[in-house]
Each structure stands twice: as C-alpha cells, then as structure tokens.
Amino acid sequence: MTKQNEQYKVDDDIPLPQRRMPRTSKYPFNTMSPNQSVFVPEKTYAAVIGSLRKPKSEGKKFSVHRSENGWRVWRIQ
C-alpha cells in the first residue's frame, strides 16, 4: 500500500445525496416562440450566452445583438 492510499478510507453502502432542484433561468428563453425577442440588461456577451446554454441544447436557436444598455435576444428557430 502506498502512503497516499493510507490517508483515505474507502466506504461501502453510503447513499448518494438527492439531486438539488434545477436552477431556473431569470430570462424567458424557454418560453419564447420563433420571431420573439427580449431585452437582457447584462453587461457582457458571455453572461447572455451562458443563460442560453440550456434552451440551445433543446434545439432552439437564438441570435444575440448588442443594444443600448444591454443585449437583445431573438429566438430564430
């Protein structure tokens, strides 16, 4: 046995914790229909794109453009 293995105790039959409730988006991207848009008052493009990750994984497509004091997000498909 190596010294590193002696530092840790391996346990059996420890139940896996319950999953936490999924985090809901503060923006309505999941409820938008094609050709609808919403203004997002975020400062960075990365913040907007991060919010779009889940809807995009469900096959929805969006277009994001800089607007005064934020971003405008259109659902295109």
Helices and strands as residue ranges (DSSP letters): H 3-6, G 29-31, E 37-40, H 45-51, H 53-57, E 62-67, E 70-75
